[in-house]
Structure formats: C-alpha cells, structure tokens
Amino acid sequence: MTARPHRQTLRRRLLGAAASALCLLPLAATAQGGNWPTGPIRFVVPYPPGGPTDLMARLLQPELQTRLGATVIIDNKGGAGGNVGSAEVARQAPADGQTLLLAASGPMAVNASLFRSMPFNALTDLQPVIQISSFPLVLETHPSLGIRNVKDFIARVRKEPGAITYASAGNGTPQHLAGEIFGKAVGARLTHVPYRGAGPALNDVVGGQVPVMFDILASSLQHVQAGKLVPLAVTSATRSPALPNVPTLAEAGLPGVEITAWHGIAVRAGTPRPIVDKLNATLNAIFADPAFKKKWEALGTPVVGGTPEQFGALIRTESVRLGRVVRESGATAE
C-alpha cells in the first residue's frame, strides 16, 4: 500500500523534470540566437574587389552593422573560380555565425562539375541563409556585327556555325554557360573565348575584338546605355526594369533558355539554427526597406529574400541543371 504513492510521486517528479527540460529548449535556442553576434563579423567575398559580388557585400556591410550592432569586416578571398574563399568558410571557419560567405552560383552550383577536385561540398559543408540576388544576363553584340535583334542573330549563327565568337569571364561562369545553352537551343555552336575575369572579357567586347557576350547586366549596363554595345535580349524569365524595351529570349522565340547569376548568404554547416534564423530575419528586414531596395535594384538585380530552405532548394536544383550543361559542353577549369 505504501509503494504505490511512492511510485506515483516519483513518476510525477520525473514527468515534471522532463517538462521543465522541454520548456528550457526554446529558451536556450532563443538565448543562443539572442546573444549573437558575439564580436566582429567577417564577411568573406570569394572574388576580388570591384565586381558585382563585392559591390553587394559593400552595400550590405553598413546595414548589417547597424542592425546587428557589430563590426562587419569584408574579406576578399578570390581564386579558383570562387573556390578559395568559399572553402575557407566551409572548412575552416567556426560554425558560430561570426563568418559569413557571399555565396555565388559558380562555387555553389557549377564548380563541382567544372573542377576535377573540390576543396568543399556546397551541399553539405555550408548552411544556406538567404538568396539575395538574381542577375539577368544580357545577350549583347558589338555594333560592328551589324545585328539588332535575336532573330537575325540566330540566322547568322545557323548560317555560320562556330564562326561567331563570344567572350566570358572563364570556363563554367554564367557567361560561358549562357552561350552553351543558347547554342544548344538554336542548334548551332558559338565559339567560346574564356578570359580571366569579366572585366578583361567585357573590355575586349567593347573594343570589338570579340563581337558577342552574355554578360551580367550590372557590368554591361553603362556600355549599353552609352551605345557601345547592342542589347539583343535578357536571359531572365521576365524583362529587366533597367532595360524595359529589351525582350527576354523567350519572347524572342527561345522559350526555356533561361540563366541567371544568383548570389546568397551562407554560413558553415552546423551553425545553430537560431543564429541562422536571426541573420535571415535581419537580411529580409534590410531588403524590405524602400531606400535600400532602390540602391540594390540599381545594381541590376531585383530584391529576392526568402527562407533558408528556399535558398537551399535553389542550390540543389541549379547544381543538377548547370552541372549537366557543364558536362555536355566538355568545359573544365584545369
């Protein structure tokens, strides 16, 4: 008779202790995210200063500092098509949210198919936080080519397969892959001329040494507006607000030919979810600010935002799609 109350009392105590522990879990998670950041934040850009990727980081830097109350230090770590800086975050940075990566489509979705060996795995070594851009590319020609629309360009490419050259920032870059996708869609090959970076490639296209380029709109817009390059179409699903009179490739008769250069923010895998959520919420709030949105769209990309899961799904989907394009093209970076 005395054992039953004792067992019931013990059971109540155990259940009470378990309930208390469960209640503490959200509090612990909140505290974990609430205490972050704990010091200066290192913002790794896996490309040299001056390009669109670097410009995005420098626009975000003061906003993050103000909203997070921490110093944000931009660290440009270029090399190997974005692999050097990306690998440093993926493999060397602590999983504490104090190191951010400006994650680009090249190292996140293309390079695994382009390089024979990779120093990191974008799908397992990095935690997506948020997508921040979706740059359309613009199919542009030098005026000396004498072509003003996509229909005439396709006719010329089909008439002289392989004779027309196009410049890119290097093997496996969005500029290169856009040309491969276009050539496959029209059934005629363009000859790829890879450069060591978008700047030298664009200079030669503006100078007329190479007549065609599929370039990120942000880089080429000033030359298009100055009449130094002729825009034939953009590679995004919808027209660009920066070039409202320029059709998409789909509108020009090539449905399904779509490629964008996208970017996001990532941290090392294993970073506590409350920190990821706090960073995601902070960035979404930044992009919701009308004044910042105007500055961001001036780069040539719409504001994207969204959840970590949405950015992760994009990385996985694009890894498959763009990886197939790289393999079919036979391109390598080594």
Buried (B, 14 or more C-beta within 10 A) or exposed (E): EEEEEEEEEEEEEEEEEEEEEEEEEEEEBEEBBEEBBEEEBBBBBBBBEEBBBBBBBEBBBEBBBEBBEBEBEBBBBBBBBBBBBBBBBBEEBEBBBBBBBBBBBBBBBBBBBBBEEBBBEBBEBBBBBBBBBBBBBBBBBBEEBEBEEBEBBBBBBEEEBEEBBBBBBBBBBBBBBBBBBBBBBBEBBBBBBBBEBBBEBBBBBBEEEBBBBBBBBBBBBEBBEEEBBBBBBBBBEEBBEBBEEBBBBBBBBBEEBBBBBBBBBBBBBEBBEBBBBBBBEBBBEBBEBEEBBEEBBEBBBBBBBBBBEBBBBBBEEBBEBBBEBBEEBEBEBE
